[in-house]
């Protein structure tokens, strides 16, 4: 049995992947939601309740941390949830597999990040993610973290889904909080899910973080153009939103403040190197066209439901 905490695009993909392999899965969310499958049990529970999570993890081979608290609640939500999942994994004798990101590295010269890049984050969210990982390592639990960049795929939230897709649907200019002409790595949600499952099952992976195989870095402008060609839509104009705009908005709007803290990821090259993971485990990145097609199908489905 496997315990998956969180039913967003990563948690749902992990649960479905495991179920399709014949594994039984218990997926935990506050609402009790998640994908439907005969081998997936959906449970409503508070992921920060260590006692309840320990009960639910009994018999699990792996505890997957696929949770995603609100951006504005990281400082209060993440540590209790991380501690509860560590405790649950320890009690079950399970591997603790963490859905990670690149925040802990902070801004890097040239924007290139490998697994040997030292953590240099000075912002709140980067320090939170670094401490979560260190707490997991220090616990003595067998643990592994899969680190990916901004997501593409069904249900993925980010600059592409929040800024570019609405502009395309409306046929208007997109004002992106980014330099749209510098290379940026995007990670397919399906690749993150596959990496988590494979790394959790391979003892060679335990005790360190690995980068999820991702397509070659691409500019936001090129990404939008390729999406437009694929879907038969006119290419839209994309303008760079000056950095001061979000920072000024952050003085009054909490989510703008949180986004502005991480804007270095989008105003300079931001490149993930996943070659070590690929060499070690034989994993490869899904072509970016697959992620774009899935994103398009998801956007069409959402639009149809609104009609």
PyMOL commands that set and color helices and strands:
alter all, ss='L'
color gray80, all
select helices_A, chain A and resi 9-20+50-57+71-92+103-105+109-111+124-138+159-170+189-201+220-231+243-249+254-261+263-265+275-281+288-306
alter helices_A, ss='H'
color red, helices_A
select strands_A, chain A and resi 2-5+25-29+40-44+62-65+95-100+112-113+143-147+150-152+174-176+186-188+209-211+238-240+271-272
alter strands_A, ss='S'
color yellow, strands_A
deselect
rebuild
show_as cartoon
